[in-house]
Amino acid sequence: MSNLINTAMSGLKGAQIALSTVSNNISNQAVTGYSRQNAILEQAISSSTSAGYIGNGVNVVSINRQYNEFITNQLRASQTTSSSVSTYYEQISKIDNLLASSTTSLSSTIQGFFSNLQNLTSNAGDSSTRQTVLGKAEGLVNQFKVTDKYLRDMDSGLNTQIQSTVGQINTYTDQISSLNNEIMKLMGANSGTMPNDLLDQRDLLVDQLNKLVGVDVTVQDGIVYNVALKNGTNLVQAGTSNQLVAVNSSSDPSRLTIGYKDQTNDVVTLNESTLTGGSLGGLLSFRSETLDEARGQLGQLALAFADAFNAQHQQGYDRNGVKGGDFFSFGKAVVLNDSKNGGNAVLTPSYTDTKDVQATNYAIKYDGANWQVTRLSDNSKFTAAVTTAGTPPESSLSFDGVKMTITGTPATNDNFLLKPVNDVIIDMAVAVSDPNKIAAASTKVDENGAPVLDVNGDPVFGGVSDNTNAKALLALQNEKIVGGKASVSGAYASLVGSIGNQASTLKINNTSQQNVVKQLTAEQQSVSGVNLDEEYGDLMRFQQYYMANAQVIKTAQSIFDALLAARS
């Protein structure tokens, strides 16, 4: 009789735990990160009798959560890629909208300036026409500045986003390491029983971290999560977390880069190209691949245009017969010394030919014998030859339309960053304020095209209405002065087209990655998610299971009562 009751009691206990598990699944169905749980039952060890082995009911082995590591890792890989692409697309769309907008486009402003220059060629002596040209020039410079400021503000905004993202990453890694400790403690106190709720919390934190930056997770002893960046840098080791820090770049203090604190609490800078995946990877890729390119091409365009216009303007004469000067002023190239340099060398840049200046920055390193240069737009490397000339002798490096005079002595492995066009627009202005100073005229020429000279042998001024130099200035519109390959309008159209094509490609990739995430999420939820229809079915099944075991006890009670009645 006791065996009958004990067997039924074990069944009741199993049914109660199974029902509680189903109830917990149903109540957590809407909770993000919750993994469906199952009560695992197994038959108890039977007892030997003369008639054979008789069963002793059921044991509750464990409460397992439904989890597939392979699918989870696939989902995380797709999520970190999707987050990176989405962030990149969000940022590049801002530039695409800026450049393509009819109200903020440089294209229409450039066209307007040259259209009014065309009017000047038709009426070079008219004061109002000259004034209009100056007004359009001011408008053109202003549009350059507006566009450049927008891109500069984006650059500054990325610093803020990077700093915020690093803070979030550190918060997640701290929480993951704390959960590692808590999970180990609870498992030790409960004979290795898994705390499913904490496992879910830890996985959710890893998922959130993975959306910020790509990480790899390794499981130690089947319990502890060790988390590392894709480049191998450890973020979480058992119960310890390592902090990332956003620090000013040693090569360019205006930019934040990523480092981590080592065991001595010193900050070690990480190579940005190895920080992939997640929103942080998207921000860094956008900055190095697209934002720098857009700023460089815009600065290159402004430099080539302003310098070529100045050179031609200097060939003409103003309304008073005075030789023309600079029409535009603009910023110069800059070289930044790395804060870690050991030598005292200073590189002073100047332009040798603005048509050859490229839309890129350069990393320059002295290796103890030679100057190694990396063109950052395509990572091409070359050795720059040192030229010594002048009295006293002056050493310099020259490449891509820029000359850098070397003073002081560099130490081995000293680094420098050359920015040929970074500050061109920020200091750009119209240098002519008096419309009479526009050098639209040239000198008189004879029937052979030779200059007509006065009694002193000087060229004779062509007159107030002469438009010869105005025509030459207008002709710059179609000359390939930008990088020696494109006209001003062509270079801008190329920039707009390049950004537009990248944005279009990223839009497609973004949609594709989101679909992959949806597909893998559905697959993961088919394993770990709570299906209310299934839970309702289990609820009915375990309810019947409970009632059946209760009926066994009731039957045992009836038999027991019958025995008592028989004895009495």
C-alpha positions in Angstrom: 0.0 0.0 0.0 2.8 2.4 0.9 4.4 1.8 -2.5 1.2 2.8 -4.2 1.0 6.0 -2.3 4.7 6.9 -2.6 4.5 6.3 -6.3 1.5 8.5 -6.7 3.0 11.2 -4.5 6.1 11.3 -6.7 3.8 11.7 -9.7 2.0 14.6 -7.9 5.3 16.3 -7.2 6.4 15.8 -10.8 3.1 17.2 -12.1 3.3 20.2 -9.7 6.8 21.1 -10.9 5.8 20.6 -14.5 2.8 22.8 -14.1 4.8 25.5 -12.3 7.3 25.4 -15.2 4.5 25.8 -17.8 3.0 28.6 -15.7 6.4 30.3 -15.6 6.8 30.0 -19.4 3.4 31.5 -20.0 4.0 34.5 -17.6 7.4 35.2 -19.2 6.2 34.9 -22.8 6.5 38.6 -23.5 9.9 39.0 -21.6 12.8 39.8 -23.9 15.6 37.2 -23.6 13.6 34.6 -21.8 14.2 31.0 -22.8 11.5 28.5 -22.5 12.0 25.9 -19.7 11.1 22.2 -19.5 10.8 20.0 -16.5 12.9 16.9 -17.0 11.4 13.8 -15.4 12.8 10.3 -15.2 11.6 7.1 -13.7 12.8 6.3 -10.2 14.9 3.2 -9.5 12.7 0.2 -9.1 12.6 -2.2 -6.2 13.3 -5.9 -6.5 10.6 -8.3 -5.3 9.9 -12.0 -5.6 7.6 -11.1 -8.4 10.2 -9.0 -10.1 11.2 -5.3 -10.1 8.4 -2.9 -9.2 8.6 0.8 -10.1 8.9 3.5 -7.5 7.4 6.4 -9.4 9.2 9.4 -10.9 12.0 11.8 -10.1 12.4 15.4 -11.2 15.9 15.6 -12.6 16.1 19.3 -13.5 14.5 22.4 -15.0 16.2 22.9 -18.4 16.0 26.0 -20.6 15.7 25.4 -24.3 18.9 26.8 -25.8 20.8 26.1 -29.0 24.3 27.5 -29.0 24.9 27.1 -32.7 21.8 29.1 -33.7 22.5 31.7 -31.0 26.1 32.2 -32.4 24.7 32.5 -35.9 22.1 35.1 -34.7 24.8 37.1 -32.9 27.0 37.2 -36.0 24.2 38.5 -38.1 23.1 41.0 -35.5 26.5 42.6 -35.1 26.8 42.9 -38.9 23.3 44.3 -39.2 24.0 46.8 -36.4 27.2 47.9 -38.1 25.6 48.3 -41.6 22.6 50.1 -40.1 24.8 52.6 -38.3 27.0 53.2 -41.4 23.9 53.7 -43.6 22.3 56.1 -41.1 25.4 58.3 -41.1 26.1 58.2 -44.9 22.5 59.1 -45.6 23.0 62.4 -43.9 25.9 63.3 -46.2 23.9 62.0 -49.2 20.9 64.2 -48.3 23.2 67.2 -47.8 25.1 66.9 -51.1 22.0 66.0 -53.2 19.7 68.6 -51.8 18.8 71.4 -54.3 18.9 74.0 -51.5 22.3 73.1 -50.0 24.0 71.7 -53.1 27.3 73.3 -54.1 26.5 72.3 -57.7 23.9 75.1 -58.2 26.1 77.6 -56.4 29.1 76.8 -58.6 26.9 77.1 -61.7 25.5 80.4 -60.5 28.9 81.9 -60.0 30.2 80.9 -63.4 26.9 82.1 -65.0 27.5 85.6 -63.5 31.1 85.4 -64.7 29.7 84.8 -68.1 27.6 88.0 -67.8 30.9 89.8 -66.8 32.5 88.8 -70.1 29.6 90.4 -71.9 29.7 93.7 -69.9 33.1 93.9 -68.2 32.9 97.6 -67.5 29.5 97.5 -65.8 29.7 98.2 -62.0 26.5 96.3 -61.1 27.6 93.2 -63.0 31.0 93.3 -61.2 29.1 93.7 -57.8 26.9 90.7 -58.7 30.0 88.6 -59.4 31.4 89.5 -56.0 28.1 88.6 -54.4 28.0 85.2 -56.1 31.6 84.6 -55.0 30.6 85.3 -51.4 27.7 82.9 -51.8 30.0 80.2 -53.2 32.4 80.6 -50.4 29.6 80.5 -47.9 28.2 77.3 -49.4 31.6 75.7 -49.2 31.8 76.7 -45.5 28.2 75.5 -44.8 29.0 72.1 -46.3 32.4 71.8 -44.7 30.9 72.8 -41.3 28.3 70.2 -41.6 30.9 67.5 -42.2 33.1 68.9 -39.4 30.1 68.8 -37.0 29.5 65.2 -38.0 33.1 64.4 -37.2 32.7 66.1 -33.8 29.4 64.3 -33.3 31.1 60.9 -33.9 33.4 61.6 -31.0 30.4 62.0 -28.7 28.8 58.8 -30.1 32.0 56.9 -29.7 32.4 58.0 -26.1 28.8 57.1 -25.3 29.1 53.7 -26.9 32.3 52.9 -25.1 30.5 53.8 -21.8 27.7 51.4 -22.7 30.1 48.6 -23.6 31.8 49.0 -20.2 28.5 48.8 -18.4 27.6 45.6 -20.2 31.0 43.9 -19.6 30.7 44.8 -15.8 27.3 43.3 -15.6 28.4 40.1 -17.5 31.4 39.6 -15.2 29.1 40.1 -12.1 26.7 37.5 -13.4 29.6 35.1 -14.0 30.4 35.4 -10.3 26.8 35.1 -9.2 26.2 32.0 -11.4 29.3 30.3 -10.1 28.3 31.1 -6.5 24.7 29.8 -6.9 25.8 26.6 -8.8 28.3 25.9 -6.0 25.6 26.3 -3.3 23.0 24.2 -5.2 25.0 21.2 -6.3 25.6 22.4 -9.8 21.9 23.3 -10.6 21.8 26.0 -13.3 20.1 29.3 -12.4 18.2 29.7 -15.6 17.0 33.2 -15.0 20.6 34.4 -14.6 21.7 32.5 -17.7 19.0 34.3 -19.7 20.1 37.7 -18.3 23.7 37.0 -19.2 22.9 36.0 -22.7 20.7 39.1 -23.2 23.6 41.3 -22.0 25.9 39.6 -24.5 23.4 40.1 -27.2 23.2 43.9 -26.4 27.0 44.1 -26.2 27.3 42.4 -29.5 25.1 45.0 -31.1 27.5 47.7 -29.9 30.7 46.0 -31.0 31.5 42.5 -32.5 32.5 40.0 -29.8 33.4 36.4 -29.5 32.2 34.3 -26.6 33.9 31.2 -25.2 32.5 29.1 -22.5 34.8 28.0 -19.7 34.1 24.8 -17.8 30.6 24.8 -19.3 29.6 27.7 -17.1 31.6 30.9 -17.3 31.5 33.3 -20.3 34.8 34.8 -21.5 34.1 37.6 -23.9 36.6 39.2 -26.3 36.6 41.6 -29.2 37.1 40.3 -32.7 40.8 41.3 -32.5 41.3 39.1 -29.4 41.2 41.8 -26.8 39.6 40.4 -23.6 36.6 42.3 -22.3 35.4 39.7 -19.7 37.5 36.9 -18.1 35.4 35.0 -15.6 34.5 37.5 -12.9 36.7 40.3 -14.1 36.0 42.9 -16.8 38.5 45.0 -18.7 37.5 48.6 -19.4 37.6 50.2 -22.8 38.4 53.9 -23.0 37.8 56.6 -25.5 41.0 58.6 -25.8 42.4 61.4 -28.0 44.3 60.0 -30.9 48.1 60.6 -30.5 48.3 61.4 -34.2 45.2 63.7 -34.3 44.0 65.1 -30.9 40.7 66.3 -32.5 39.6 62.7 -32.8 38.7 60.1 -30.2 40.0 56.6 -30.7 39.6 53.4 -28.7 42.0 52.0 -26.1 41.9 49.6 -23.2 43.4 49.6 -19.7 46.0 46.9 -19.3 46.9 45.2 -16.0 49.1 48.2 -15.0 46.2 50.5 -15.7 48.0 52.0 -18.7 45.9 52.8 -21.8 46.9 50.8 -24.9 45.4 52.2 -28.1 43.7 49.6 -30.3 43.9 49.5 -34.1 40.6 50.9 -35.3 40.5 48.7 -38.4 40.3 45.6 -36.1 37.3 46.9 -34.2 34.6 45.5 -36.4 30.9 44.8 -36.0 28.2 46.6 -34.0 27.4 50.3 -34.0 30.9 51.1 -32.9 32.4 49.3 -35.8 30.0 51.1 -38.1 30.9 54.5 -36.8 34.6 53.9 -37.1 34.3 52.5 -40.6 32.1 55.4 -41.7 34.6 57.9 -40.3 37.7 56.4 -42.0 36.1 55.3 -45.2 33.4 57.9 -46.1 33.6 61.0 -43.9 37.3 61.5 -44.4 36.9 60.9 -48.1 34.0 63.4 -48.4 35.9 66.0 -46.4 39.1 65.4 -48.4 37.3 65.7 -51.8 35.5 68.8 -50.8 38.7 70.4 -49.6 40.6 69.3 -52.7 37.9 70.8 -54.9 38.0 74.1 -53.0 41.8 74.3 -53.0 42.1 73.6 -56.7 39.4 76.0 -57.7 40.6 78.9 -55.5 44.2 78.5 -56.4 43.6 78.2 -60.1 41.2 81.2 -60.0 43.8 83.2 -58.1 46.6 82.3 -60.6 44.5 83.4 -63.6 43.2 86.5 -61.8 46.8 87.6 -61.2 47.3 87.6 -65.0 44.7 90.2 -65.5 44.1 93.9 -64.8 41.4 95.6 -62.8 39.2 98.5 -63.9 42.0 101.0 -63.0 44.6 99.1 -65.0 46.3 97.7 -61.9 47.6 94.1 -62.0 45.2 91.6 -60.3 45.9 89.9 -57.0 44.4 87.0 -55.2 40.7 86.7 -55.6 40.3 84.1 -52.9 42.1 83.4 -49.7 42.1 79.9 -48.2 43.7 77.7 -45.5 46.9 75.8 -45.8 48.1 72.3 -45.3 48.9 71.2 -41.8 51.2 68.5 -40.3 50.5 67.2 -36.8 53.3 65.7 -34.7 52.4 62.5 -32.8 52.3 63.1 -29.1 54.5 60.1 -28.6 57.4 61.3 -30.7 60.8 61.3 -29.2 62.5 63.7 -31.5 62.1 67.4 -32.1 61.6 67.4 -35.9 59.0 69.8 -37.3 57.5 69.4 -40.8 56.3 72.6 -42.3 54.1 72.0 -45.4 53.4 74.2 -48.5 51.8 73.6 -51.8 54.0 73.1 -54.9 51.2 72.4 -57.4 47.6 72.4 -56.2 46.4 70.4 -59.3 48.4 67.4 -57.9 47.1 67.7 -54.3 45.1 64.5 -53.4 41.9 64.2 -51.4 43.6 62.2 -48.6 45.7 62.5 -45.4 49.1 60.9 -45.1 50.7 59.0 -42.3 54.5 59.7 -42.3 57.0 57.7 -40.3 60.7 58.1 -39.9 62.3 54.6 -39.5 65.7 55.8 -38.6 67.0 56.1 -42.1 64.1 56.9 -44.5 60.7 58.6 -44.4 57.9 56.1 -45.0 54.6 57.5 -46.3 51.2 55.9 -46.2 48.5 57.4 -48.4 45.5 56.8 -46.1 42.8 56.8 -48.8 44.1 53.5 -50.3 46.9 52.5 -47.8 49.5 52.7 -50.5 53.0 53.0 -49.1 56.1 54.6 -50.6 59.4 56.1 -49.4 59.7 59.9 -49.8 63.1 61.1 -50.9 64.8 63.9 -49.0 65.9 66.8 -51.1 68.5 69.3 -49.8 68.7 72.7 -51.5 69.1 76.4 -50.8 71.5 78.5 -48.7 71.6 77.6 -45.9 70.8 74.0 -47.0 67.2 73.1 -46.3 65.9 69.5 -46.3 62.4 68.7 -47.5 60.1 66.0 -48.6 57.9 66.5 -51.7 55.0 64.4 -53.1 51.5 64.8 -54.5 51.8 68.6 -54.8 53.0 69.2 -51.3 56.5 70.1 -50.0 57.4 69.7 -46.3 60.4 71.5 -45.0 62.2 69.5 -42.2 63.6 71.3 -39.2 65.0 69.7 -36.1 65.9 66.0 -35.7 63.5 63.1 -35.8 63.9 60.1 -33.6 63.4 56.6 -35.0 59.7 55.6 -35.3 58.5 59.2 -35.0 55.2 59.7 -36.7 53.5 62.6 -38.3 50.1 63.2 -39.9 49.8 65.4 -43.1 46.4 66.9 -43.8 46.8 68.7 -47.2 43.2 70.0 -47.5 41.7 69.8 -44.0 41.8 73.5 -43.3 41.4 74.9 -46.8 37.7 75.8 -46.5 37.6 76.9 -42.9 39.9 79.8 -43.7 38.4 80.4 -47.2 37.2 84.0 -48.1 36.8 86.4 -51.0 39.9 88.5 -50.9 38.4 91.2 -53.2 35.9 93.7 -51.7 35.9 96.4 -54.3 34.2 95.4 -57.6 36.6 97.6 -59.4 39.4 95.3 -58.3 38.1 92.4 -60.4 40.8 91.8 -63.0 38.6 91.2 -66.0 40.9 92.9 -68.5 44.2 92.0 -70.0 46.7 93.8 -72.1 46.3 95.0 -75.7 47.8 92.7 -78.4 48.7 93.3 -82.0 47.5 91.4 -85.0 50.0 88.7 -84.2 48.8 88.3 -80.7 51.9 89.9 -79.2 51.5 92.4 -76.3 51.4 96.0 -77.3 54.1 97.9 -75.2 54.2 101.6 -74.2 57.2 103.9 -74.5 58.6 102.4 -71.3 58.3 98.9 -72.6 55.4 98.0 -70.3 52.2 96.2 -71.6 49.4 98.5 -72.5 46.2 98.1 -70.4 43.3 96.7 -72.5 40.8 99.2 -71.1 37.8 99.2 -68.8 35.6 97.2 -71.2 38.3 94.6 -72.0 37.0 91.1 -71.1 40.0 89.0 -72.1 40.9 87.8 -68.6 37.3 87.4 -67.6 37.0 84.9 -70.5 40.1 83.1 -69.2 38.5 83.0 -65.7 35.3 81.6 -67.2 37.2 78.9 -69.1 38.4 77.5 -65.7 34.9 76.0 -65.4 35.8 73.3 -67.8 39.5 72.8 -67.1 40.6 69.7 -65.3 42.2 71.5 -62.4 41.0 69.1 -59.6 43.6 66.4 -59.1 44.5 67.0 -62.7 41.6 64.8 -63.7 38.3 66.7 -63.3 36.7 70.1 -63.6 35.2 71.8 -60.6 31.7 70.8 -61.5 32.9 67.3 -62.5 34.7 66.8 -59.3 31.7 67.7 -57.2 29.4 65.5 -59.3 31.8 62.7 -58.8 31.7 63.2 -55.0 27.9 63.3 -55.0 27.7 60.2 -57.2 30.2 58.3 -55.1 28.3 59.0 -51.8 25.0 58.3 -53.5 26.2 54.9 -54.8 27.6 54.0 -51.4 24.4 55.0 -49.7 22.3 53.0 -52.3 24.5 49.9 -51.8 24.3 50.2 -48.0 20.6 50.5 -48.1 20.3 47.2 -50.0 22.8 45.6 -47.6 21.0 47.0 -44.6 17.7 45.5 -45.8 19.3 42.2 -46.6 21.0 42.0 -43.1 17.8 42.8 -41.4 16.0 40.0 -43.2 18.8 37.6 -42.2 18.4 38.7 -38.5 14.6 38.2 -38.8 15.0 34.7 -40.2 17.6 33.6 -37.6 15.5 35.2 -34.8 12.5 33.2 -35.9 14.7 30.0 -35.9 16.1 30.8 -32.5 12.6 31.5 -31.1 11.4 28.2 -32.5 13.8 26.7 -30.0 13.9 29.1 -27.1 10.7 31.1 -27.5 7.4 30.5 -25.7 4.6 29.3 -27.9 1.3 29.8 -26.0 -0.5 27.2 -28.0 2.1 24.6 -27.1 2.1 25.7 -23.4 -1.6 25.5 -23.3 -1.4 21.9 -24.6 1.2 21.1 -21.9 -1.0 22.8 -19.3 -3.9 20.5 -20.1 -1.6 17.4 -20.3 0.1 18.0 -16.9 -3.3 18.9 -15.4 -4.5 15.4 -16.4 -1.3 14.0 -15.1 -1.8 15.6 -11.7 -5.4 14.5 -11.5 -4.5 10.9 -12.5 -1.9 10.7 -9.7 -4.4 12.2 -7.3 -6.9 9.6 -8.3 -4.3 6.9 -7.5 -3.9 8.3 -4.0 -7.7 8.4 -3.7 -7.8 4.7 -4.8 -5.1 3.8 -2.3 -7.1 5.6 0.4 -10.3 3.6 -0.6 -8.4 0.3 -0.4 -6.9 1.3 2.9 -10.4 2.1 4.2 -11.7 -1.2 2.9 -9.0 -3.1 4.8 -9.7 -1.2 8.0 -13.4 -2.0 7.6 -12.7 -5.7 7.0 -10.6 -6.0 10.1 -13.2 -4.3 12.2 
